[in-house]
Protein backbone atom coordinates (compact mmCIF):
# COMPACT_ATOMS: atom_id res chain seq x y z
CA UNK A 1 0.00 0.00 0.00
CA UNK A 2 1.30 3.44 -0.87
CA UNK A 3 0.15 7.02 -1.14
CA UNK A 4 0.26 8.81 -4.44
CA UNK A 5 -0.48 12.30 -5.66
CA UNK A 6 -2.64 13.05 -8.70
CA UNK A 7 -2.30 16.38 -10.45
CA UNK A 8 -5.56 17.69 -11.89
CA UNK A 9 -5.23 19.61 -15.15
CA UNK A 10 -1.62 18.53 -15.30
CA UNK A 11 -0.81 19.57 -18.88
CA UNK A 12 1.08 22.74 -17.83
CA UNK A 13 3.08 20.61 -15.40
CA UNK A 14 3.77 17.98 -18.09
CA UNK A 15 4.97 20.76 -20.40
CA UNK A 16 7.35 22.02 -17.71
CA UNK A 17 8.53 18.51 -16.90
CA UNK A 18 9.55 18.16 -20.54
CA UNK A 19 12.33 20.64 -19.69
CA UNK A 20 13.86 18.21 -17.20
CA UNK A 21 17.01 16.38 -18.01
CA UNK A 22 17.43 12.83 -16.76
CA UNK A 23 17.90 14.14 -13.23
CA UNK A 24 15.67 16.27 -11.06
CA UNK A 25 17.25 19.55 -9.93
CA UNK A 26 18.51 19.35 -6.34
CA UNK A 27 16.10 22.01 -5.05
CA UNK A 28 13.10 20.11 -6.37
CA UNK A 29 14.41 16.76 -5.17
CA UNK A 30 14.96 18.14 -1.66
CA UNK A 31 11.41 19.53 -1.64
CA UNK A 32 9.97 16.17 -2.73
CA UNK A 33 12.06 14.40 -0.07
CA UNK A 34 10.82 16.83 2.60
CA UNK A 35 7.23 16.37 1.44
CA UNK A 36 7.45 12.58 1.62
CA UNK A 37 9.12 12.74 5.04
CA UNK A 38 6.34 15.03 6.33
CA UNK A 39 3.66 12.59 5.11
CA UNK A 40 5.46 9.64 6.68
CA UNK A 41 5.89 11.45 10.02
CA UNK A 42 2.24 12.60 10.08
CA UNK A 43 0.97 9.07 9.37
CA UNK A 44 3.10 7.72 12.22
CA UNK A 45 1.91 10.51 14.53
CA UNK A 46 -1.76 9.80 13.74
CA UNK A 47 -1.26 6.19 14.81
CA UNK A 48 0.70 7.11 17.94
CA UNK A 49 -1.78 9.75 19.18
CA UNK A 50 -3.62 7.74 21.82
CA UNK A 51 -5.63 10.80 22.93
CA UNK A 52 -7.49 10.74 19.59
CA UNK A 53 -8.86 7.21 20.01
CA UNK A 54 -12.40 6.55 21.17
CA UNK A 55 -12.81 2.82 20.61
CA UNK A 56 -13.03 0.00 23.13
CA UNK A 57 -10.41 -0.53 25.83
CA UNK A 58 -9.88 -4.28 25.61
CA UNK A 59 -8.60 -6.13 28.68
CA UNK A 60 -4.83 -6.59 28.45
CA UNK A 61 -4.42 -4.09 25.59
CA UNK A 62 -1.82 -1.36 25.97
CA UNK A 63 -4.01 1.36 24.49
CA UNK A 64 -7.63 2.11 23.73
CA UNK A 65 -8.60 0.82 20.28
CA UNK A 66 -9.63 3.13 17.48
CA UNK A 67 -13.20 3.62 16.38
CA UNK A 68 -14.13 3.38 12.69
CA UNK A 69 -12.84 6.43 10.83
CA UNK A 70 -10.05 7.13 13.32
CA UNK A 71 -6.42 6.29 12.62
CA UNK A 72 -5.57 2.87 14.05
CA UNK A 73 -4.44 2.67 17.65
CA UNK A 74 -0.98 1.33 18.34
CA UNK A 75 -0.69 -1.85 20.36
CA UNK A 76 2.62 -3.38 19.27
CA UNK A 77 4.25 -0.57 17.27
CA UNK A 78 4.43 -2.68 14.09
CA UNK A 79 2.10 -0.50 12.01
CA UNK A 80 3.87 2.80 12.63
CA UNK A 81 7.27 1.19 12.12
CA UNK A 82 6.02 -0.25 8.81
CA UNK A 83 5.53 3.23 7.35
CA UNK A 84 8.48 3.89 5.07
CA UNK A 85 9.56 6.13 2.23
CA UNK A 86 11.77 5.32 -0.72
CA UNK A 87 12.64 6.86 -4.09
CA UNK A 88 9.81 6.45 -6.59
CA UNK A 89 10.20 3.86 -9.32
CA UNK A 90 10.09 6.67 -11.89
CA UNK A 91 13.24 8.22 -10.44
CA UNK A 92 11.35 11.46 -9.70
CA UNK A 93 10.11 11.95 -6.16
CA UNK A 94 9.46 9.54 -3.33
CA UNK A 95 6.80 7.06 -2.33
CA UNK A 96 5.38 6.70 1.17
CA UNK A 97 3.95 3.29 2.00
CA UNK A 98 3.14 0.81 4.73
CA UNK A 99 5.46 -2.17 4.30
CA UNK A 100 3.14 -5.15 4.38
CA UNK A 101 6.08 -7.41 5.20
CA UNK A 102 6.06 -5.74 8.62
CA UNK A 103 2.32 -5.09 9.03
CA UNK A 104 0.35 -7.32 6.66
CA UNK A 105 -2.91 -5.79 7.92
CA UNK A 106 -2.03 -2.18 6.96
CA UNK A 107 -4.20 -2.18 3.84
CA UNK A 108 -7.12 -3.71 5.73
CA UNK A 109 -6.98 -0.89 8.26
CA UNK A 110 -6.56 1.88 5.67
CA UNK A 111 -9.41 0.76 3.41
CA UNK A 112 -11.48 -1.62 5.54
CA UNK A 113 -12.72 -5.05 4.49
CA UNK A 114 -16.03 -6.38 3.14
CA UNK A 115 -17.66 -9.76 2.72
CA UNK A 116 -18.59 -10.91 -0.79
CA UNK A 117 -22.11 -9.57 -0.24
CA UNK A 118 -20.69 -6.12 0.62
CA UNK A 119 -21.17 -6.38 4.38
CA UNK A 120 -18.49 -4.40 6.19
CA UNK A 121 -16.22 -6.63 8.25
CA UNK A 122 -13.65 -4.05 9.30
CA UNK A 123 -14.54 -0.38 8.90
CA UNK A 124 -11.72 1.77 7.49
CA UNK A 125 -9.27 3.28 9.93
CA UNK A 126 -7.25 5.41 7.52
CA UNK A 127 -3.83 6.80 8.38
CA UNK A 128 -2.01 7.45 5.07
CA UNK A 129 -4.79 9.34 3.29
CA UNK A 130 -5.41 11.70 6.23
CA UNK A 131 -1.65 12.28 6.49
CA UNK A 132 -1.54 13.28 2.82
CA UNK A 133 -4.58 15.54 3.28
CA UNK A 134 -3.09 17.20 6.37
CA UNK A 135 0.34 17.78 4.85
CA UNK A 136 -0.91 18.69 1.35
CA UNK A 137 -0.77 22.51 1.76
CA UNK A 138 2.81 22.26 3.06
CA UNK A 139 3.74 19.91 0.22
CA UNK A 140 2.28 22.29 -2.36
CA UNK A 141 4.24 25.19 -0.88
CA UNK A 142 7.52 23.24 -0.73
CA UNK A 143 7.24 22.13 -4.35
CA UNK A 144 6.08 25.57 -5.51
CA UNK A 145 8.99 27.30 -3.78
CA UNK A 146 11.48 24.79 -5.20
CA UNK A 147 9.99 25.17 -8.67
CA UNK A 148 10.29 28.96 -8.50
CA UNK A 149 13.86 28.71 -7.19
CA UNK A 150 14.75 26.34 -10.04
CA UNK A 151 12.85 27.86 -12.95
CA UNK A 152 12.02 31.36 -11.75
CA UNK A 153 8.35 30.99 -12.66
N, C-alpha and C positions, 0 to 999 in steps of 0.2 A: 504494500500500500504506500502511495506517495501523494504528495500535494503537487499540483501544477497550477500554472497561471495561464489564463486565456486572455488574449488581447482582442477586444472588440474593435471593429473598424481598423484592423491592423495594417492596411495597405501603406499608409505613410511610414509606419515603423519598418515594414518589409523593404520599402524603397531605401530608407536610411541604412538598414542592415546590409544592403547590397554594397555599401561603401566599405564594409569591414574587409580586412585581409583575413588570413587564416587564423589570426589570433585576435582576441578581444583586448582592446586597450586596457591597461592596468587600472585606470580610474573606474571604468565600468565593471571590470572583474571584481575589484574590491567592493564596490557597491552591491553587486549580486551576492558576493560572499556574506557581507554584513546582513543583507536581507534574509538569506537562508538561515543564518545563525540566529537572527531575531525570531523567525518562525519556529525554529527548533526549540529555543529557550522558552518561548511562550507556551508551546504545546506541553513541554515538561512542567512548566509552572502551573498550568491548568490542572494537570493530574495531581500535582503535589499539594495544591491548595485545599486542605481538609476543611477549612471553614466554609467552603462553597458547596459542600455536600449535604444533601438532605434525605438520603435514603435510609435504609434500615441499618441499625447497629447489630450485626450478628455476633452471637457469643463466640469469644475467642478471636475475633477479627481485631486487627490493629487499629483500623479506622472505620468510620461510618461509611457505608457504601454510597454510591451515587444513585440518584433518581434518574429516570429516563430524561434525556435532554441535557443533563449535566455531564461535564467531563468525567471520565472514570476516576474512581477513588483508588489510591495506591494501597496495596496490601503487602506486596513483596518487593516492589521497586522494579520489577522486570519491564513493565510497560514503558515507564519514563526512560529507563536505560536503553530501550530498544529504539528510541527516536534518534535518528542519525541524519547526517547530511553528507553528500558526496558530489563530486563534479557530475554534471549532467552528461548523458550519453552523447549529446550533440557537440560537446566541447564548449558550449556557451552556457554559463550559469551553473546552478547547483540544484540538486533535488533533495528535498526533505522527506523522510519516510520512516515508517515504523518497521524495523527489521523483524519479519515474521519468524526468523530462526531463533530469535530471543523471546518474542511474545506472539505466538501463533494466533492468538485471539484478537490481535489489534484491529484487524478489519471487521470482525464481528462487533466489536465495541463501537467503532467509528460509524458503521452503517446499519447496525442491527442485523437481525436474522428473521426469516419468515419460513413457515411451513409451506408445503407445496400448494395448499389452498389459500395462501396469503396471510394466514394468521401470524401475528407478530409473536415470536418466541423471545427475542431479546430486543428491547427498544434501543434505538441508537443512543450512544453516549459519546458524541463527537469530541475530538480533541485537536485534530489537525486542521479541520476546516475552520473552527472558531479562531485558532491561532493565526491562520492566514487572514481571516477577516479583521482581526484585531490589529495586526501588524501592517495591513495593506497600505494605509496612508503613509506610514514611515517608509515602506518599501518604495512606493511611488516617488516620494521625495528624494530618497537616496539615488534611485536610478535617474531621475530627472536632473538632479544636481551633477551627477557623474556625466550624463549625456552632454549637458551644457558645458562642463569643464573640458570635455573631449572635443566636441564639435562646435561649440560656441553658438548653439541654436536653442 
